[in-house]
Amino acid sequence: MTTWSVKVRPNRVRLTNPIEVKAGSAVVKIYQIINRGRILYTVTHYPTTGQRKRQNFADLKEAKAEAYRLAANLRKGDIEVLKLSNKDRSSYLHALAEIAPTGRNLELAATEFAGARRASRSKSSWPTGCSSSAAGRSILSAS
């Protein structure tokens, strides 16, 4: 039987037995806390910067999924996780969806497009399959 010791802070109670998620030598801990009457799960890890990072979840399954992802990234050395704004994430996902039917990856498609754009040497002269938007950005048209 597990015994829990409780540490009391103003408006917050933490159960001191954390869940440890391990991937190789990387360890990410999940603490169950009670904050203002709600149970929260705090995922805590230390990236290479040495500064503690914490993220709260209302659902244990979501906290475990994030902890496993972080532990795997720490193990592989992918410490710095790319952070995208909502607009950038939407653009990235849209670009992936547009390029998927071609069978190419996004990096290769961007490289090919940039090469074709440089080859045209003029904004008025677009390669076949491309058009110019009103905002002056280039868009690959579906062929």
C-alpha positions in Angstrom: 0.0 0.0 0.0 1.4 3.4 -1.0 1.5 6.1 1.7 1.4 9.7 0.6 2.8 12.5 2.6 1.3 15.9 2.0 3.1 19.2 1.9 0.8 22.2 2.4 1.3 25.6 0.8 -1.2 28.4 0.5 -3.9 27.2 -1.9 -1.8 24.2 -3.0 -1.3 20.7 -1.8 1.3 18.4 -3.4 1.4 14.6 -3.0 5.2 14.0 -2.7 5.4 10.6 -4.6 5.9 11.7 -8.2 5.5 9.5 -11.2 8.8 9.0 -13.0 8.8 8.6 -16.8 12.2 7.3 -18.0 13.7 7.0 -21.5 17.3 5.8 -21.2 18.9 8.0 -18.6 16.4 10.9 -19.2 13.9 11.3 -16.4 10.7 13.4 -16.5 8.6 13.6 -13.3 4.9 14.1 -13.0 3.6 15.5 -9.7 0.0 15.3 -8.7 -1.1 18.5 -7.0 -4.3 20.0 -5.7 -4.6 23.7 -6.5 -7.7 25.6 -5.4 -9.6 22.4 -5.1 -8.7 21.0 -8.5 -6.3 18.1 -9.2 -3.6 19.0 -11.6 -0.6 17.0 -12.9 2.6 18.9 -13.3 5.2 17.6 -15.8 8.7 18.7 -14.7 12.0 18.3 -16.5 15.4 19.9 -16.8 16.6 20.5 -20.3 20.3 21.2 -21.1 19.9 24.8 -20.0 19.6 23.5 -16.4 16.5 25.5 -15.7 13.5 23.7 -14.5 10.5 23.6 -16.9 7.0 22.8 -15.7 3.7 22.3 -17.5 0.3 21.6 -15.9 -2.3 19.2 -17.2 -5.8 18.5 -15.9 -5.7 14.9 -17.3 -3.2 12.3 -16.3 -3.2 10.7 -19.7 -2.2 14.0 -21.4 0.5 14.6 -18.7 1.9 11.1 -19.3 1.9 11.5 -23.1 3.8 14.8 -22.8 6.2 13.3 -20.3 7.0 10.4 -22.6 7.5 12.8 -25.5 9.8 15.0 -23.5 11.8 12.0 -22.1 12.3 10.6 -25.6 13.4 14.1 -26.8 15.8 14.4 -23.9 17.2 10.9 -24.6 17.7 11.7 -28.3 19.2 15.0 -27.6 16.4 17.0 -29.2 16.3 19.4 -26.2 15.2 22.6 -27.9 11.7 21.9 -29.1 10.5 24.2 -31.9 7.8 26.6 -30.6 5.4 27.9 -33.3 2.7 30.5 -32.9 -0.8 29.4 -33.8 -0.5 31.2 -37.2 2.8 29.6 -38.0 1.6 26.1 -37.0 -1.5 26.6 -39.2 0.7 27.7 -42.1 3.0 24.7 -41.6 0.2 22.2 -41.5 -1.4 23.7 -44.6 1.9 23.5 -46.5 2.3 19.9 -45.5 -1.3 19.1 -46.7 -0.6 20.9 -50.0 2.7 19.1 -50.7 1.5 15.6 -49.6 0.0 14.6 -53.0 3.4 15.2 -54.7 5.2 12.7 -52.4 7.9 15.2 -51.6 8.8 16.5 -48.2 8.3 20.1 -47.3 12.0 20.9 -47.2 12.6 19.5 -50.7 9.6 21.3 -52.1 10.8 24.6 -50.6 14.3 24.1 -52.0 12.9 23.3 -55.5 10.5 26.3 -55.4 13.3 28.7 -54.2 15.6 27.4 -57.1 12.8 27.9 -59.6 12.2 31.4 -58.2 15.9 32.3 -58.4 16.0 30.9 -62.0 13.2 33.2 -63.1 15.1 36.3 -61.9 12.0 38.4 -62.2 8.8 38.8 -60.2 6.8 39.1 -63.4 8.1 35.9 -64.8 6.9 32.8 -62.8 7.9 29.2 -63.4 5.2 26.9 -64.7 2.8 25.8 -62.0 3.3 29.0 -59.9 1.3 32.1 -59.5 1.7 35.3 -57.6 -0.7 36.3 -54.8 -2.0 39.8 -54.3 0.2 40.1 -51.1 3.3 39.5 -53.2 3.9 36.0 -51.8 4.4 33.0 -54.1 2.0 30.1 -54.1 2.4 26.7 -55.8 -0.8 26.0 -57.7 -2.3 22.5 -57.9 -1.3 20.8 -61.1 
